Every structure is written in C-alpha cells, then in structure tokens.
Amino acid sequence: MIDQQIEIPTKDGSVTTFISHPERDGPHPVILFYMDAPGIREELRDMARRLATSGYYVMLPNLYYRSNVMEIGLVPPDPESPERKRMFELMHGINIAMVMDDTRAFLAYADKQSAAQSNIVGAVGYCMSGRYAANAATHFPDRVKAAASVYGTHLVTDQPDSPHLAASKTKAELYFACAETDIYAPQEIIDQLQTTLSGNTLAEVEVYPGTHHGFAFPKRPVYHRDAAERHWERLLALYRRRLR
C-alpha cells in the first residue's frame, strides 16, 4: 500500500489530502471519502486505508482548510463545550457549493495520477458529509457511479440540492445508511427519504437497528461492531457492483 499526504490547489487555497492506494495493479477507481464533523484524524485515515486495500485510490481531503484547521482533537459530548461549539462553527462554515468546487479540484488532480482511474469514481460521506457524497453523484454524473451516505445529516431540505432528490438527477447507485436513533436524522426524516426514493432500484435506505449516530467509528462510545461491519459489507458491495 502507498500512503501520502499532499496539497491540492483550489480557488480558495490548498487542501491537505490524505491518499491511500494499492502499490500494484493500477490504475484504480477513485473513492472520494468526505470526512465527518470532527475532522481529519487517524481513525479516518485507517478507514481510508481499509477501502484502499480493496483496490481503490482513496482521497480523504480536509474540508476545513479554509479555516486553517485540520485536526480538531477530542470533542466532548457536552453541547456547551468550547470544542463542540467550535466544531459546529467549522461545519457551518462550508456548504455543498464549496465542497463541489473542491471536488472538481480533487478530480482534476486524480486525472494526472497514473495510479488513479479517475473516470470511475465512488463517494462516501459520514455525518455532515452524507449530503456531499450524494451531491458528488449529481454534480459529476459522468464520473461518479456510486455514492453512500452513512448517518448523514440534512438529508431532506427545501433546497434543490437536497440529498433526497439526488436519485432523480443521476444514474449513480445511492445508498443511505441510517442509525435507528439519531437526533440529526430522526425517523420522520428517514420516512421522507424512503418515500421519495421508493421504487427506485438504484437507491436504498437502510436503518441499522440498535445504533446511534456515529456507530461506524471505532473510537466513538456509540461504536457498534456488528453494524459497522455491515456498513463495510454494504459499501464494498456497492463499489464492486458499480466501479468495476
């Protein structure tokens, strides 16, 4: 395996991006791995490596680069803690339009890499970035063949770029993994998402019983091993179907 951390120029600066891919048998389909709200950390790098070992060129960019922040560190559960308030400030400092501009730069970089098969792309986003993964599929429909949102937030909004509308704008296969208990995506939101996507054979919404927001992250108190492994099974199967 080859790991590297590089800088990718954008119109707003330079994005520190962790990249992992197999050493041999390339070029490999590209996976855009969009971080969750607590930001880049070794936990996410390890997840990127796990994806890469299955034969992908995985890009994990720091979406907080505009604020010159990368690793936030431990975020206490107390909603009044300064660290958590800072995390929400950073999260609200970016939006879909910004991240799609960045994604254009990520793909332009991948176009020049001999290890990357940049015309075949998958996306995955956790927490705040579920909406970014879905929008990658709608903004780059000729490249992004599969996108997954894992306990994504803002799944149903009144905006034209709402994730629940994505299936009508792309031929990519979409997968939404939802926690059973999630204040950021309560049951009524999941119901709306399921209703909108009902009957679409290239879109699936799956609720993971007994889980809470963040269940796939090994370092979280809410980590649920069985559900986390199921999410890996679903994610890798999605990419095998659509990126080969």
GUFIMI-345323 format. One record per residue (C-alpha): residue in one letter; z, x, y. Coordinates in pm, whole numbers. Each point is the difference from the previous one (the first is absolute). Layout:
BEGIN
('a' (Z X Y))
...
This chain:
BEGIN
('m' (0 0 0))
('i' (-68 107 357))
('d' (236 -104 280))
('q' (-62 74 364))
('q' (113 -117 341))
('i' (-268 0 265))
('e' (-65 -129 350))
('i' (-269 -264 49))
('p' (-121 -50 360))
('t' (-19 -352 143))
('k' (-77 -131 345))
('d' (378 -19 63))
('g' (104 339 -133))
('s' (40 161 -339))
('v' (133 -163 -317))
('t' (204 210 -239))
('t' (-128 -109 -341))
('f' (125 88 -346))
('i' (-280 23 -254))
('s' (27 28 -378))
('h' (-284 10 -253))
('p' (-88 145 -341))
('e' (-119 358 -9))
('r' (-294 -75 -232))
('d' (-267 -257 -81))
('g' (-61 -118 354))
('p' (-109 -151 222))
('h' (268 -268 -27))
('p' (16 -349 153))
('v' (211 -7 315))
('i' (330 -188 24))
('l' (136 -81 346))
('f' (378 -12 -44))
('y' (156 -166 306))
('m' (371 76 47))
('d' (285 -247 40))
('a' (219 -35 310))
('p' (246 288 -74))
('g' (-292 241 20))
('i' (-119 305 -190))
('r' (249 156 -244))
('e' (-3 178 -334))
('e' (40 -332 -181))
('l' (-341 -110 130))
('r' (-156 338 -71))
('d' (114 -31 -361))
('m' (-159 -345 -21))
('a' (-322 141 144))
('r' (8 273 -264))
('r' (45 -258 -274))
('l' (-313 -180 117))
('a' (-190 325 26))
('t' (75 97 -361))
('s' (-202 -305 -107))
('g' (-312 152 154))
('y' (6 -87 369))
('y' (-21 179 334))
('v' (309 -144 167))
('m' (52 9 376))
('l' (348 -76 139))
('p' (-15 10 383))
('n' (287 -3 246))
('l' (-65 -321 194))
('y' (271 85 256))
('y' (-187 302 134))
('r' (-53 -162 340))
('s' (378 14 50))
('n' (23 358 -128))
('v' (222 -120 -283))
('m' (-49 69 -367))
('e' (309 -3 -218))
('i' (261 -242 133))
('g' (262 86 -259))
('l' (261 -233 -146))
('v' (-11 -352 148))
('p' (335 -183 -42))
('p' (-12 -368 -105))
('d' (200 -100 310))
('p' (-250 -183 225))
('e' (188 125 305))
('s' (-19 366 -95))
('p' (-196 219 244))
('e' (-214 132 -284))
('r' (-110 -347 -110))
('k' (-70 -107 358))
('r' (-208 313 48))
('m' (-193 -75 -320))
('f' (-91 -348 126))
('e' (-107 146 336))
('l' (-235 237 -179))
('m' (-128 -273 -230))
('h' (-79 -230 293))
('g' (-168 287 183))
('i' (-304 -17 -226))
('n' (-230 -283 -96))
('i' (-297 -83 -218))
('a' (-259 108 257))
('m' (164 341 40))
('v' (33 60 -372))
('m' (-360 -104 -64))
('d' (-114 250 264))
('d' (205 260 -184))
('t' (-148 -109 -332))
('r' (-347 65 136))
('a' (113 357 69))
('f' (151 36 -349))
('l' (-326 -106 -159))
('a' (-201 232 225))
('y' (219 286 -117))
('a' (-39 -101 -365))
('d' (-378 -9 44))
('k' (6 378 44))
('q' (220 81 -299))
('s' (-166 104 -326))
('a' (295 -135 -201))
('a' (-27 -349 154))
('q' (-243 -275 -100))
('s' (37 -174 333))
('n' (-244 -283 -63))
('i' (242 -145 -258))
('v' (337 -74 155))
('g' (319 -179 -92))
('a' (292 -84 227))
('v' (368 -72 -48))
('g' (264 -86 256))
('y' (372 -51 -37))
('c' (222 -211 227))
('m' (-148 7 353))
('s' (-323 145 -135))
('g' (-102 -274 -241))
('r' (-197 -149 289))
('y' (-167 336 63))
('a' (-118 27 -361))
('a' (-145 -353 13))
('n' (-174 73 329))
('a' (-146 323 -131))
('a' (-188 -220 -247))
('t' (-134 -226 276))
('h' (-76 273 254))
('f' (-174 233 -248))
('p' (-150 -241 -254))
('d' (-272 240 -110))
('r' (258 258 -106))
('v' (330 -166 -87))
('k' (-35 -163 -341))
('a' (367 -83 -67))
('a' (311 -46 212))
('a' (362 -69 -88))
('s' (291 -120 210))
('v' (342 69 -149))
('y' (275 -213 154))
('g' (-213 -10 311))
('t' (115 -156 326))
('h' (-194 -218 248))
('l' (-207 -135 -288))
('v' (-71 -331 175))
('t' (-52 -4 376))
('d' (-206 -200 249))
('q' (-223 302 70))
('p' (-353 45 -134))
('d' (108 322 -175))
('s' (279 -170 -196))
('p' (13 134 -359))
('h' (-13 -348 -147))
('l' (-354 -34 138))
('a' (-123 332 -135))
('a' (-157 -133 -319))
('s' (-257 -196 201))
('k' (-115 317 176))
('t' (-40 250 -281))
('k' (-128 37 -354))
('a' (286 235 -82))
('e' (257 -109 -256))
('l' (335 -74 165))
('y' (345 10 -156))
('f' (321 -117 167))
('a' (326 100 -172))
('c' (291 -195 147))
('a' (375 30 -49))
('e' (182 -313 -108))
('t' (257 50 277))
('d' (-145 135 322))
('i' (106 -94 352))
('y' (-325 153 128))
('a' (-217 -215 -230))
('p' (199 -312 -92))
('q' (-118 -252 -258))
('e' (-173 -224 254))
('i' (-221 293 104))
('i' (-81 81 -362))
('d' (-85 -367 -57))
('q' (-246 4 291))
('l' (-153 322 -128))
('q' (-41 -144 -350))
('t' (-148 -323 133))
('t' (-258 183 210))
('l' (-101 231 -284))
('s' (6 -265 -271))
('g' (-321 -4 -199))
('n' (-115 342 119))
('t' (-58 208 -314))
('l' (19 326 198))
('a' (343 -65 150))
('e' (338 -22 -168))
('v' (350 -70 127))
('e' (280 99 -237))
('v' (370 -58 59))
('y' (229 246 -176))
('p' (308 -186 -132))
('g' (342 138 77))
('t' (-123 241 267))
('h' (71 70 366))
('h' (-211 154 275))
('g' (-47 368 -83))
('f' (33 -31 -378))
('a' (-265 265 -79))
('f' (170 286 185))
('p' (219 209 -234))
('k' (235 110 278))
('r' (83 -350 119))
('p' (314 -186 -112))
('v' (-228 -296 -86))
('y' (-217 209 -233))
('h' (-97 -203 -306))
('r' (-137 230 -269))
('d' (-179 -262 -209))
('a' (-160 -163 304))
('a' (-95 337 145))
('e' (-175 98 -322))
('r' (-177 -336 -10))
('h' (-126 62 353))
('w' (-140 337 -115))
('e' (-167 -169 -296))
('r' (-161 -262 226))
('l' (-104 254 262))
('l' (-160 244 -241))
('a' (-177 -280 -190))
('l' (-138 -130 332))
('y' (-142 340 84))
('r' (-142 52 -349))
('r' (-188 -329 31))
('r' (-137 52 346))
('l' (-24 374 71))
('r' (-179 125 -311))
